[in-house]
Amino acid sequence: MTAAPVVAHGYTLRDLDRLAASACTYDRSMASDATTRYNVAWSAIAEALCTAEEPPEWHDLFTVGWRAIYAEVREMRHLYGHRDKDGTNEVASSQRFRQYWTLPPERPEEGIAERMAVPQVLAVLTETERAAVVALAVHGDYQAAADSLGLKYSAFTVRMSSARKRFRAHWYAPETAPPIKGTDRRVGSRTQELAKFCRGGKGPHEMTPENTYRRPNPKPGKRGERVCRACEIERGKARWAAKKAAQLAA
């Protein structure tokens, strides 16, 4: 029988196999497949063995293996948004995970600046301009705002254009306000409904309010892109799997 190659400190590849298998047997989480648990334990034990300055004890290497498995389980649970306190196995059960994917990233100073700017903006507008701005803020749509004031769509856009120019002149004073880029339509299209299902990932997933959010758009007057949460979670899982595969192959 051919002797197994020695890895370090007298431990052979056969010893590494036995240590990794023992760590998998000791593991009680059963949170992943046996192959993944074995590979995680084997890699951690091999690294600890090769980097040890003194010959480690068998029990010490065994402990390194099962602790690596539990660390991997915790990392996966954190990645997929599992709640830690009650041990639930539901994906996205963590409050912080749902908060991250539900609320778009926002800087706190933006909200403060907006609250301070609103009364200042309204103060420089004429009465008719102020009514148009308030109507648009309430209805969120040019046509609906025009209807609420009993105006034609073209007349309403003229008032909004006048309000926008007057405000920008005060906002940028004493410099000249830069030209306005783009058109504020507040809707994607008036002739085409929003997509009901996504096009990416392993979908199609239904684009319900609970399964979608909008990314912030840095361009003024432009709405952010609608994003499918299920697809984002799938892409996160794929990135994690690719990362682990690269680590095992290294």
PyMOL commands that set and color helices and strands:
alter all, ss='L'
color gray80, all
select helices_A, chain A and resi 13-26+34-51+58-79+95-102+108-124+127-139+142-148+153-172+209-211+229-249
alter helices_A, ss='H'
color red, helices_A
select strands_A, chain A and resi 6-8+11-12+212-214+226-228
alter strands_A, ss='S'
color yellow, strands_A
deselect
rebuild
show_as cartoon
